[in-house]
Amino acid sequence: MKGETAYVGLLWLASLKAAAAMGEAWIGLGMDSLDGIPVKDIIAKYRSWFEAGRPALQKLWNEKGGYFAIDAETDDIMTDQLFGVWYATMLGLEDDEARRIVPRAQVRRALRTLFEKNVLGFGGGLLGAVNGRTPAGTQLFSQQGDEVWVGTAYAFASNLILNGMREEGLRTAYGLYSVVYSPYGQGYFFKTPEAYLNPAELRWNDRSRTYGDRLFRAMKYMRPGAVWAVYEASEKTK
């Protein structure tokens, strides 16, 4: 990634917002200083960085495509571009529209684009959310970009549900189920990997062959525990 990045930038803005909220909580508990520094001064510094960062991130917004580009030099579509917003929403920090990291309408449009390109446009919409696609929705031909990261895809499904796209979120989660648990999938069951591939796609570094049986990486990985975020999002939006 070069220059501003959607993934890192949004996580940074979310962390600044969370740190400021923690400072407010400290003051509420009567703790006015930290290591001799007034907490209100720390909050002011973080909020100034937050306010400076929000407009800078908009440089990456692709109005025609309806998504944030991966970075300042690449216009590919990255599934986890909105994860800072997702986590801030899970923490209840995005309720005030005027102080959101990015506008709600922009988030929903980006999620719609991601669902169409990275879920429905990948494996017939039955393999979950692939990490990356080109702006046209085609295979990225990148080692990590062509993978589905199970935990990442569950988090994306959770973000869809949080933003009123319940059916799309469940469709994404179903794709993960169909690969990992379904008898018609790849049969990982309780050894869920970090990442898996679409066997029908061409290898990123050898376009004469499909991925075939080289389909997964890092068995029994921890990040797929993000499936609980799907449950939590469902509970929050009942």
CYANA upper distance limits for C-alpha pairs under 8 A (distance plus 0.5 A):
  1 MET  CA      5 THR  CA      7.08
  1 MET  CA     70 ILE  CA      7.90
  1 MET  CA     71 ASP  CA      6.31
  2 LYS  CA     71 ASP  CA      6.47
  2 LYS  CA     72 ALA  CA      6.66
  2 LYS  CA     73 GLU  CA      7.10
  3 GLY  CA     71 ASP  CA      6.94
  3 GLY  CA     72 ALA  CA      5.90
  3 GLY  CA     73 GLU  CA      8.16
  4 GLU  CA      9 GLY  CA      7.12
  4 GLU  CA     56 ALA  CA      8.24
  4 GLU  CA     57 LEU  CA      7.28
  4 GLU  CA     60 LEU  CA      8.04
  4 GLU  CA     71 ASP  CA      6.04
  4 GLU  CA     72 ALA  CA      5.96
  5 THR  CA      9 GLY  CA      5.85
  5 THR  CA     57 LEU  CA      8.12
  5 THR  CA     60 LEU  CA      8.05
  5 THR  CA     69 ALA  CA      8.14
  5 THR  CA     70 ILE  CA      6.21
  5 THR  CA     71 ASP  CA      4.63
  5 THR  CA     72 ALA  CA      7.05
  6 ALA  CA     10 LEU  CA      6.30
  6 ALA  CA     57 LEU  CA      7.50
  6 ALA  CA     60 LEU  CA      7.55
  6 ALA  CA     68 PHE  CA      6.68
  6 ALA  CA     69 ALA  CA      7.16
  6 ALA  CA     70 ILE  CA      6.09
  6 ALA  CA     71 ASP  CA      6.73
  6 ALA  CA     81 GLN  CA      5.77
  6 ALA  CA     82 LEU  CA      7.74
  7 TYR  CA     11 LEU  CA      6.86
  7 TYR  CA     70 ILE  CA      7.60
  7 TYR  CA     80 ASP  CA      6.94
  7 TYR  CA     81 GLN  CA      4.93
  7 TYR  CA     82 LEU  CA      7.02
  7 TYR  CA     83 PHE  CA      7.29
  7 TYR  CA     84 GLY  CA      7.76
  8 VAL  CA     12 TRP  CA      6.56
  9 GLY  CA     13 LEU  CA      6.74
  9 GLY  CA     53 GLY  CA      8.41
  9 GLY  CA     57 LEU  CA      7.34
 10 LEU  CA     14 ALA  CA      6.55
 10 LEU  CA     57 LEU  CA      8.37
 10 LEU  CA     81 GLN  CA      8.09
 10 LEU  CA     82 LEU  CA      7.17
 10 LEU  CA     83 PHE  CA      7.55
 10 LEU  CA     84 GLY  CA      5.14
 10 LEU  CA     85 VAL  CA      7.04
 10 LEU  CA    101 ILE  CA      8.02
 11 LEU  CA     15 SER  CA      6.59
 11 LEU  CA     83 PHE  CA      7.17
 11 LEU  CA     84 GLY  CA      4.46
 11 LEU  CA     85 VAL  CA      7.91
 12 TRP  CA     16 LEU  CA      6.78
 12 TRP  CA     84 GLY  CA      7.85
 13 LEU  CA     17 LYS  CA      6.72
 13 LEU  CA     50 PHE  CA      6.22
 13 LEU  CA     53 GLY  CA      7.41
 13 LEU  CA     54 ARG  CA      7.96
 13 LEU  CA     84 GLY  CA      7.74
 13 LEU  CA    101 ILE  CA      7.37
 14 ALA  CA     18 ALA  CA      6.59
 14 ALA  CA     84 GLY  CA      5.78
 14 ALA  CA     85 VAL  CA      7.05
 14 ALA  CA     87 TYR  CA      8.08
 14 ALA  CA     88 ALA  CA      6.34
 14 ALA  CA    101 ILE  CA      7.68
 15 SER  CA     19 ALA  CA      6.50
 15 SER  CA     84 GLY  CA      8.37
 16 LEU  CA     20 ALA  CA      6.72
 16 LEU  CA     46 TYR  CA      6.07
 16 LEU  CA     47 ARG  CA      7.44
 16 LEU  CA     49 TRP  CA      8.11
 16 LEU  CA     50 PHE  CA      6.74
 17 LYS  CA     21 ALA  CA      6.80
 17 LYS  CA     46 TYR  CA      7.97
 17 LYS  CA     47 ARG  CA      7.59
 17 LYS  CA     50 PHE  CA      7.53
 17 LYS  CA     93 LEU  CA      8.15
 18 ALA  CA     22 MET  CA      6.70
 18 ALA  CA     88 ALA  CA      7.89
 18 ALA  CA     93 LEU  CA      7.92
 19 ALA  CA     23 GLY  CA      6.75
 19 ALA  CA     43 ILE  CA      8.06
 19 ALA  CA     46 TYR  CA      8.00
 20 ALA  CA     24 GLU  CA      6.86
 20 ALA  CA     42 ILE  CA      8.28
 20 ALA  CA     43 ILE  CA      5.42
 20 ALA  CA     44 ALA  CA      8.48
 20 ALA  CA     46 TYR  CA      6.92
 20 ALA  CA     47 ARG  CA      7.35
 21 ALA  CA     25 ALA  CA      6.83
 22 MET  CA     26 TRP  CA      6.75
 23 GLY  CA     27 ILE  CA      6.82
 23 GLY  CA     39 VAL  CA      6.65
 23 GLY  CA     40 LYS  CA      7.81
 23 GLY  CA     42 ILE  CA      8.21
 23 GLY  CA     43 ILE  CA      6.66
 24 GLU  CA     28 GLY  CA      6.69
 24 GLU  CA     40 LYS  CA      8.46
 24 GLU  CA     43 ILE  CA      8.23
 25 ALA  CA     29 LEU  CA      6.89
 26 TRP  CA     30 GLY  CA      7.00
 26 TRP  CA     31 MET  CA      5.70
 26 TRP  CA     32 ASP  CA      7.61
 26 TRP  CA     39 VAL  CA      8.34
 27 ILE  CA     31 MET  CA      5.52
 27 ILE  CA     32 ASP  CA      5.91
 27 ILE  CA     39 VAL  CA      7.73
 31 MET  CA     39 VAL  CA      8.34
 32 ASP  CA     38 PRO  CA      6.35
 32 ASP  CA     39 VAL  CA      5.99
 32 ASP  CA     40 LYS  CA      7.94
 33 SER  CA     37 ILE  CA      5.68
 33 SER  CA     38 PRO  CA      4.71
 33 SER  CA     39 VAL  CA      5.38
 34 LEU  CA     38 PRO  CA      6.92
 34 LEU  CA     39 VAL  CA      6.70
 37 ILE  CA     41 ASP  CA      7.80
 37 ILE  CA     42 ILE  CA      8.02
 38 PRO  CA     42 ILE  CA      7.29
 39 VAL  CA     43 ILE  CA      6.73
 40 LYS  CA     44 ALA  CA      6.61
 41 ASP  CA     45 LYS  CA      6.73
 42 ILE  CA     46 TYR  CA      6.78
 43 ILE  CA     47 ARG  CA      6.57
 44 ALA  CA     48 SER  CA      6.59
 45 LYS  CA     49 TRP  CA      6.91
 46 TYR  CA     50 PHE  CA      6.66
 47 ARG  CA     51 GLU  CA      6.60
 48 SER  CA     52 ALA  CA      6.72
 49 TRP  CA     53 GLY  CA      6.51
 50 PHE  CA     54 ARG  CA      6.77
 51 GLU  CA     55 PRO  CA      8.00
 52 ALA  CA     56 ALA  CA      7.35
 53 GLY  CA     57 LEU  CA      6.71
 54 ARG  CA     58 GLN  CA      7.39
 54 ARG  CA    101 ILE  CA      6.95
 54 ARG  CA    102 VAL  CA      7.78
 55 PRO  CA     59 LYS  CA      7.89
 57 LEU  CA     61 TRP  CA      8.06
 59 LYS  CA     72 ALA  CA      8.23
 60 LEU  CA     68 PHE  CA      5.72
 60 LEU  CA     69 ALA  CA      5.74
 60 LEU  CA     70 ILE  CA      8.16
 60 LEU  CA     71 ASP  CA      7.23
 60 LEU  CA     72 ALA  CA      6.88
 61 TRP  CA     66 GLY  CA      7.86
 61 TRP  CA     67 TYR  CA      6.43
 61 TRP  CA     68 PHE  CA      4.96
 61 TRP  CA     69 ALA  CA      6.91
 62 ASN  CA     66 GLY  CA      6.05
 62 ASN  CA     67 TYR  CA      5.93
 62 ASN  CA     68 PHE  CA      6.32
 62 ASN  CA     69 ALA  CA      7.18
 63 GLU  CA     67 TYR  CA      7.62
 65 GLY  CA    113 THR  CA      8.01
 65 GLY  CA    135 PRO  CA      7.84
 66 GLY  CA    106 GLN  CA      8.24
 66 GLY  CA    109 ARG  CA      6.34
 66 GLY  CA    110 ALA  CA      5.86
 66 GLY  CA    113 THR  CA      6.72
 67 TYR  CA     77 ILE  CA      7.73
 67 TYR  CA    109 ARG  CA      7.64
 67 TYR  CA    110 ALA  CA      4.95
 67 TYR  CA    111 LEU  CA      8.35
 67 TYR  CA    113 THR  CA      7.09
 67 TYR  CA    114 LEU  CA      8.17
 68 PHE  CA     75 ASP  CA      8.46
 68 PHE  CA     77 ILE  CA      7.83
 68 PHE  CA     81 GLN  CA      7.45
 68 PHE  CA    110 ALA  CA      7.70
 69 ALA  CA     74 THR  CA      6.80
 69 ALA  CA     75 ASP  CA      5.02
 69 ALA  CA     76 ASP  CA      6.36
 69 ALA  CA     77 ILE  CA      6.59
 69 ALA  CA     78 MET  CA      7.99
 70 ILE  CA     74 THR  CA      6.32
 70 ILE  CA     75 ASP  CA      6.54
 70 ILE  CA     76 ASP  CA      6.44
 70 ILE  CA     77 ILE  CA      6.87
 70 ILE  CA     78 MET  CA      6.53
 70 ILE  CA     81 GLN  CA      7.59
 71 ASP  CA     75 ASP  CA      7.57
 75 ASP  CA    134 THR  CA      8.02
 75 ASP  CA    135 PRO  CA      7.14
 76 ASP  CA    132 GLY  CA      7.44
 76 ASP  CA    133 ARG  CA      6.57
 76 ASP  CA    134 THR  CA      5.21
 76 ASP  CA    135 PRO  CA      5.93
 76 ASP  CA    140 LEU  CA      8.47
 77 ILE  CA    114 LEU  CA      7.79
 77 ILE  CA    132 GLY  CA      5.97
 77 ILE  CA    133 ARG  CA      5.78
 77 ILE  CA    134 THR  CA      6.46
 77 ILE  CA    135 PRO  CA      6.67
 78 MET  CA    114 LEU  CA      8.32
 78 MET  CA    131 ASN  CA      6.33
 78 MET  CA    132 GLY  CA      5.18
 78 MET  CA    133 ARG  CA      7.43
 78 MET  CA    145 GLY  CA      8.49
 79 THR  CA    114 LEU  CA      6.72
 79 THR  CA    118 ASN  CA      7.42
 79 THR  CA    129 ALA  CA      7.63
 79 THR  CA    130 VAL  CA      7.53
 79 THR  CA    131 ASN  CA      5.68
 79 THR  CA    132 GLY  CA      6.59
 79 THR  CA    152 THR  CA      8.49
 79 THR  CA    153 ALA  CA      8.30
 79 THR  CA    156 PHE  CA      7.73
 80 ASP  CA    131 ASN  CA      7.85
 80 ASP  CA    152 THR  CA      7.28
 80 ASP  CA    156 PHE  CA      7.35
 82 LEU  CA     86 TRP  CA      6.72
 82 LEU  CA    107 VAL  CA      8.08
 83 PHE  CA     87 TYR  CA      6.58
 83 PHE  CA    155 ALA  CA      8.37
 83 PHE  CA    156 PHE  CA      8.25
 84 GLY  CA     88 ALA  CA      6.69
 85 VAL  CA     89 THR  CA      6.53
 85 VAL  CA     94 GLU  CA      8.25
 85 VAL  CA    101 ILE  CA      7.16
 85 VAL  CA    102 VAL  CA      8.22
 86 TRP  CA     90 MET  CA      6.73
 86 TRP  CA    159 ASN  CA      6.04
 87 TYR  CA     91 LEU  CA      6.86
 88 ALA  CA     92 GLY  CA      6.89
 88 ALA  CA     93 LEU  CA      5.71
 88 ALA  CA     94 GLU  CA      6.70
 89 THR  CA     93 LEU  CA      6.07
 89 THR  CA     94 GLU  CA      5.61
 89 THR  CA     95 ASP  CA      8.06
 89 THR  CA    162 LEU  CA      8.30
 90 MET  CA    233 ALA  CA      8.05
 93 LEU  CA    100 ARG  CA      8.45
 94 GLU  CA     99 ARG  CA      7.82
 94 GLU  CA    100 ARG  CA      5.77
 94 GLU  CA    101 ILE  CA      7.95
 95 ASP  CA    100 ARG  CA      7.91
 96 ASP  CA    100 ARG  CA      6.74
 97 GLU  CA    103 PRO  CA      7.35
 97 GLU  CA    104 ARG  CA      7.75
100 ARG  CA    104 ARG  CA      8.13
102 VAL  CA    106 GLN  CA      7.24
102 VAL  CA    107 VAL  CA      7.31
103 PRO  CA    107 VAL  CA      6.93
104 ARG  CA    108 ARG  CA      6.76
105 ALA  CA    109 ARG  CA      6.70
106 GLN  CA    110 ALA  CA      6.66
107 VAL  CA    111 LEU  CA      6.64
108 ARG  CA    112 ARG  CA      6.61
108 ARG  CA    163 ASN  CA      7.11
109 ARG  CA    113 THR  CA      6.79
110 ALA  CA    114 LEU  CA      6.64
111 LEU  CA    115 PHE  CA      6.54
111 LEU  CA    160 LEU  CA      7.16
112 ARG  CA    116 GLU  CA      6.70
113 THR  CA    117 LYS  CA      6.55
114 LEU  CA    118 ASN  CA      5.80
114 LEU  CA    119 VAL  CA      7.55
115 PHE  CA    119 VAL  CA      5.45
115 PHE  CA    120 LEU  CA      6.79
115 PHE  CA    129 ALA  CA      8.11
115 PHE  CA    168 GLU  CA      7.67
116 GLU  CA    120 LEU  CA      5.53
116 GLU  CA    121 GLY  CA      6.56
117 LYS  CA    121 GLY  CA      5.29
117 LYS  CA    122 PHE  CA      7.72
117 LYS  CA    133 ARG  CA      7.35
117 LYS  CA    137 GLY  CA      5.46
118 ASN  CA    122 PHE  CA      6.30
118 ASN  CA    129 ALA  CA      5.80
118 ASN  CA    130 VAL  CA      5.85
118 ASN  CA    131 ASN  CA      7.71
118 ASN  CA    132 GLY  CA      7.17
118 ASN  CA    133 ARG  CA      6.81
118 ASN  CA    137 GLY  CA      7.67
119 VAL  CA    123 GLY  CA      8.38
119 VAL  CA    124 GLY  CA      8.50
119 VAL  CA    125 GLY  CA      5.63
119 VAL  CA    126 LEU  CA      8.14
119 VAL  CA    127 LEU  CA      7.89
119 VAL  CA    128 GLY  CA      6.27
119 VAL  CA    129 ALA  CA      5.11
119 VAL  CA    130 VAL  CA      7.16
119 VAL  CA    172 THR  CA      7.10
120 LEU  CA    124 GLY  CA      6.42
120 LEU  CA    125 GLY  CA      4.34
120 LEU  CA    126 LEU  CA      8.07
121 GLY  CA    125 GLY  CA      6.64
121 GLY  CA    137 GLY  CA      7.07
121 GLY  CA    138 THR  CA      8.31
122 PHE  CA    126 LEU  CA      8.08
122 PHE  CA    127 LEU  CA      7.39
122 PHE  CA    128 GLY  CA      8.34
122 PHE  CA    129 ALA  CA      7.88
122 PHE  CA    130 VAL  CA      7.33
123 GLY  CA    127 LEU  CA      6.16
123 GLY  CA    198 ASN  CA      7.10
123 GLY  CA    200 ALA  CA      8.45
125 GLY  CA    171 ARG  CA      8.49
125 GLY  CA    172 THR  CA      8.28
125 GLY  CA    175 GLY  CA      7.47
126 LEU  CA    171 ARG  CA      8.43
126 LEU  CA    172 THR  CA      8.21
126 LEU  CA    174 TYR  CA      7.76
126 LEU  CA    175 GLY  CA      4.86
126 LEU  CA    176 LEU  CA      8.24
126 LEU  CA    178 SER  CA      7.45
127 LEU  CA    172 THR  CA      8.30
127 LEU  CA    175 GLY  CA      4.77
127 LEU  CA    176 LEU  CA      6.36
127 LEU  CA    178 SER  CA      7.43
127 LEU  CA    179 VAL  CA      6.70
127 LEU  CA    198 ASN  CA      8.03
128 GLY  CA    148 VAL  CA      7.52
128 GLY  CA    153 ALA  CA      7.00
128 GLY  CA    171 ARG  CA      8.35
128 GLY  CA    172 THR  CA      5.37
128 GLY  CA    173 ALA  CA      6.87
128 GLY  CA    174 TYR  CA      7.61
128 GLY  CA    175 GLY  CA      4.63
128 GLY  CA    176 LEU  CA      5.42
129 ALA  CA    148 VAL  CA      6.50
129 ALA  CA    149 TRP  CA      8.48
129 ALA  CA    153 ALA  CA      5.81
129 ALA  CA    156 PHE  CA      8.35
129 ALA  CA    172 THR  CA      6.89
129 ALA  CA    175 GLY  CA      8.36
130 VAL  CA    145 GLY  CA      7.76
130 VAL  CA    146 ASP  CA      6.83
130 VAL  CA    147 GLU  CA      6.18
130 VAL  CA    148 VAL  CA      4.85
130 VAL  CA    149 TRP  CA      7.75
130 VAL  CA    153 ALA  CA      8.03
131 ASN  CA    144 GLN  CA      7.68
131 ASN  CA    145 GLY  CA      5.48
131 ASN  CA    146 ASP  CA      6.74
131 ASN  CA    147 GLU  CA      6.33
131 ASN  CA    148 VAL  CA      6.08
131 ASN  CA    149 TRP  CA      7.34
132 GLY  CA    139 GLN  CA      8.22
132 GLY  CA    140 LEU  CA      6.78
132 GLY  CA    145 GLY  CA      5.12
132 GLY  CA    146 ASP  CA      6.75
132 GLY  CA    147 GLU  CA      8.42
133 ARG  CA    137 GLY  CA      5.66
133 ARG  CA    138 THR  CA      6.05
133 ARG  CA    139 GLN  CA      5.98
133 ARG  CA    140 LEU  CA      5.55
133 ARG  CA    145 GLY  CA      7.78
133 ARG  CA    146 ASP  CA      8.26
134 THR  CA    138 THR  CA      5.82
134 THR  CA    139 GLN  CA      6.99
134 THR  CA    140 LEU  CA      6.08
139 GLN  CA    146 ASP  CA      7.30
139 GLN  CA    201 GLU  CA      8.34
140 LEU  CA    145 GLY  CA      6.66
140 LEU  CA    146 ASP  CA      6.67
140 LEU  CA    204 TRP  CA      8.38
141 PHE  CA    145 GLY  CA      7.58
141 PHE  CA    146 ASP  CA      6.83
141 PHE  CA    202 LEU  CA      8.44
141 PHE  CA    203 ARG  CA      7.70
141 PHE  CA    204 TRP  CA      4.69
141 PHE  CA    205 ASN  CA      7.84
142 SER  CA    146 ASP  CA      6.27
142 SER  CA    204 TRP  CA      5.95
142 SER  CA    205 ASN  CA      8.44
143 GLN  CA    147 GLU  CA      7.63
143 GLN  CA    204 TRP  CA      6.46
143 GLN  CA    205 ASN  CA      8.38
146 ASP  CA    197 LEU  CA      7.25
146 ASP  CA    204 TRP  CA      8.08
147 GLU  CA    195 ALA  CA      6.44
147 GLU  CA    196 TYR  CA      6.07
147 GLU  CA    197 LEU  CA      5.52
147 GLU  CA    198 ASN  CA      8.22
148 VAL  CA    152 THR  CA      8.34
148 VAL  CA    153 ALA  CA      7.47
148 VAL  CA    195 ALA  CA      5.83
148 VAL  CA    196 TYR  CA      5.89
148 VAL  CA    197 LEU  CA      6.74
149 TRP  CA    153 ALA  CA      6.57
149 TRP  CA    194 GLU  CA      6.11
149 TRP  CA    195 ALA  CA      4.90
149 TRP  CA    196 TYR  CA      7.32
150 VAL  CA    154 TYR  CA      6.77
150 VAL  CA    176 LEU  CA      7.49
150 VAL  CA    193 PRO  CA      7.79
150 VAL  CA    194 GLU  CA      6.36
150 VAL  CA    195 ALA  CA      6.52
150 VAL  CA    196 TYR  CA      8.34
150 VAL  CA    223 ARG  CA      7.78
150 VAL  CA    224 PRO  CA      5.84
151 GLY  CA    155 ALA  CA      6.74
151 GLY  CA    194 GLU  CA      7.72
151 GLY  CA    223 ARG  CA      5.24
151 GLY  CA    224 PRO  CA      4.39
151 GLY  CA    225 GLY  CA      7.09
151 GLY  CA    226 ALA  CA      5.72
151 GLY  CA    227 VAL  CA      7.54
152 THR  CA    156 PHE  CA      6.72
152 THR  CA    223 ARG  CA      8.20
152 THR  CA    224 PRO  CA      8.18
152 THR  CA    226 ALA  CA      8.13
153 ALA  CA    157 ALA  CA      6.69
153 ALA  CA    172 THR  CA      7.86
153 ALA  CA    173 ALA  CA      8.01
153 ALA  CA    176 LEU  CA      8.35
154 TYR  CA    158 SER  CA      6.72
154 TYR  CA    172 THR  CA      8.18
154 TYR  CA    173 ALA  CA      6.72
154 TYR  CA    176 LEU  CA      8.48
154 TYR  CA    224 PRO  CA      7.67
154 TYR  CA    226 ALA  CA      6.29
154 TYR  CA    227 VAL  CA      5.89
154 TYR  CA    229 ALA  CA      7.76
154 TYR  CA    230 VAL  CA      7.04
155 ALA  CA    159 ASN  CA      6.74
155 ALA  CA    226 ALA  CA      6.51
155 ALA  CA    227 VAL  CA      7.79
155 ALA  CA    229 ALA  CA      6.88
155 ALA  CA    230 VAL  CA      7.48
156 PHE  CA    160 LEU  CA      6.82
156 PHE  CA    169 GLY  CA      8.04
157 ALA  CA    161 ILE  CA      6.94
157 ALA  CA    168 GLU  CA      7.95
157 ALA  CA    169 GLY  CA      4.66
157 ALA  CA    170 LEU  CA      7.20
157 ALA  CA    172 THR  CA      6.26
157 ALA  CA    173 ALA  CA      6.60
157 ALA  CA    230 VAL  CA      6.95
158 SER  CA    162 LEU  CA      6.73
158 SER  CA    169 GLY  CA      6.86
158 SER  CA    229 ALA  CA      6.27
158 SER  CA    230 VAL  CA      4.91
158 SER  CA    231 TYR  CA      8.29
158 SER  CA    232 GLU  CA      8.42
158 SER  CA    233 ALA  CA      6.07
158 SER  CA    234 SER  CA      8.28
159 ASN  CA    163 ASN  CA      6.81
159 ASN  CA    169 GLY  CA      8.06
159 ASN  CA    233 ALA  CA      8.02
160 LEU  CA    164 GLY  CA      7.10
160 LEU  CA    165 MET  CA      5.47
160 LEU  CA    166 ARG  CA      6.84
160 LEU  CA    168 GLU  CA      7.12
160 LEU  CA    169 GLY  CA      5.52
161 ILE  CA    165 MET  CA      5.46
161 ILE  CA    166 ARG  CA      4.83
161 ILE  CA    167 GLU  CA      8.20
161 ILE  CA    168 GLU  CA      8.07
161 ILE  CA    169 GLY  CA      5.87
161 ILE  CA    170 LEU  CA      8.36
161 ILE  CA    230 VAL  CA      8.10
161 ILE  CA    233 ALA  CA      6.58
161 ILE  CA    234 SER  CA      7.07
161 ILE  CA    237 THR  CA      7.96
162 LEU  CA    166 ARG  CA      8.20
162 LEU  CA    233 ALA  CA      6.03
162 LEU  CA    234 SER  CA      7.96
162 LEU  CA    236 LYS  CA      7.97
162 LEU  CA    237 THR  CA      6.96
164 GLY  CA    237 THR  CA      8.41
165 MET  CA    169 GLY  CA      6.70
166 ARG  CA    170 LEU  CA      6.67
167 GLU  CA    171 ARG  CA      6.54
168 GLU  CA    172 THR  CA      6.73
169 GLY  CA    173 ALA  CA      6.79
170 LEU  CA    174 TYR  CA      6.44
171 ARG  CA    175 GLY  CA      6.89
172 THR  CA    176 LEU  CA      7.33
173 ALA  CA    177 TYR  CA      6.88
174 TYR  CA    178 SER  CA      6.52
175 GLY  CA    179 VAL  CA      6.93
176 LEU  CA    180 VAL  CA      6.53
177 TYR  CA    181 TYR  CA      5.75
177 TYR  CA    182 SER  CA      6.78
178 SER  CA    182 SER  CA      5.12
178 SER  CA    183 PRO  CA      8.35
178 SER  CA    184 TYR  CA      7.49
178 SER  CA    185 GLY  CA      5.88
179 VAL  CA    184 TYR  CA      8.01
179 VAL  CA    185 GLY  CA      4.62
179 VAL  CA    186 GLN  CA      5.65
179 VAL  CA    187 GLY  CA      7.19
179 VAL  CA    188 TYR  CA      8.13
180 VAL  CA    185 GLY  CA      6.84
180 VAL  CA    186 GLN  CA      6.52
180 VAL  CA    187 GLY  CA      5.89
180 VAL  CA    188 TYR  CA      5.33
180 VAL  CA    189 PHE  CA      5.94
180 VAL  CA    192 THR  CA      7.12
181 TYR  CA    185 GLY  CA      7.34
181 TYR  CA    186 GLN  CA      8.24
181 TYR  CA    187 GLY  CA      6.23
181 TYR  CA    188 TYR  CA      6.91
181 TYR  CA    189 PHE  CA      5.42
182 SER  CA    186 GLN  CA      8.20
182 SER  CA    187 GLY  CA      7.18
183 PRO  CA    187 GLY  CA      6.83
188 TYR  CA    192 THR  CA      5.87
188 TYR  CA    193 PRO  CA      7.88
190 PHE  CA    220 LYS  CA      7.69
191 LYS  CA    219 MET  CA      6.03
191 LYS  CA    220 LYS  CA      4.87
191 LYS  CA    221 TYR  CA      8.11
192 THR  CA    219 MET  CA      6.18
192 THR  CA    220 LYS  CA      5.51
192 THR  CA    221 TYR  CA      6.80
192 THR  CA    224 PRO  CA      7.83
193 PRO  CA    216 PHE  CA      6.99
193 PRO  CA    217 ARG  CA      6.39
193 PRO  CA    218 ALA  CA      5.64
193 PRO  CA    219 MET  CA      4.43
193 PRO  CA    220 LYS  CA      5.92
193 PRO  CA    221 TYR  CA      5.86
193 PRO  CA    224 PRO  CA      8.45
194 GLU  CA    216 PHE  CA      8.20
194 GLU  CA    217 ARG  CA      6.53
194 GLU  CA    218 ALA  CA      5.76
194 GLU  CA    219 MET  CA      6.90
194 GLU  CA    220 LYS  CA      7.98
194 GLU  CA    221 TYR  CA      5.71
194 GLU  CA    222 MET  CA      8.17
194 GLU  CA    223 ARG  CA      7.38
194 GLU  CA    224 PRO  CA      7.59
195 ALA  CA    216 PHE  CA      6.04
195 ALA  CA    217 ARG  CA      5.77
195 ALA  CA    218 ALA  CA      7.44
196 TYR  CA    215 LEU  CA      5.79
196 TYR  CA    216 PHE  CA      4.60
196 TYR  CA    217 ARG  CA      6.87
197 LEU  CA    201 GLU  CA      8.48
197 LEU  CA    211 TYR  CA      7.80
197 LEU  CA    215 LEU  CA      5.46
197 LEU  CA    216 PHE  CA      6.83
198 ASN  CA    211 TYR  CA      7.62
198 ASN  CA    215 LEU  CA      7.63
199 PRO  CA    210 THR  CA      6.83
199 PRO  CA    211 TYR  CA      5.41
199 PRO  CA    212 GLY  CA      5.47
199 PRO  CA    213 ASP  CA      7.55
199 PRO  CA    214 ARG  CA      8.44
199 PRO  CA    215 LEU  CA      7.05
200 ALA  CA    210 THR  CA      6.39
200 ALA  CA    211 TYR  CA      7.22
200 ALA  CA    212 GLY  CA      7.67
201 GLU  CA    210 THR  CA      5.87
201 GLU  CA    211 TYR  CA      6.69
202 LEU  CA    206 ASP  CA      7.55
202 LEU  CA    207 ARG  CA      5.76
202 LEU  CA    208 SER  CA      7.65
202 LEU  CA    209 ARG  CA      6.20
202 LEU  CA    210 THR  CA      4.56
202 LEU  CA    211 TYR  CA      6.34
203 ARG  CA    207 ARG  CA      6.09
203 ARG  CA    208 SER  CA      8.35
203 ARG  CA    209 ARG  CA      6.73
203 ARG  CA    210 THR  CA      5.94
203 ARG  CA    211 TYR  CA      5.74
211 TYR  CA    215 LEU  CA      6.96
226 ALA  CA    230 VAL  CA      7.80
227 VAL  CA    231 TYR  CA      7.47
228 TRP  CA    232 GLU  CA      6.70
229 ALA  CA    233 ALA  CA      6.48
230 VAL  CA    234 SER  CA      6.70
231 TYR  CA    235 GLU  CA      6.79
232 GLU  CA    236 LYS  CA      6.65
233 ALA  CA    237 THR  CA      6.74
234 SER  CA    238 LYS  CA      6.70
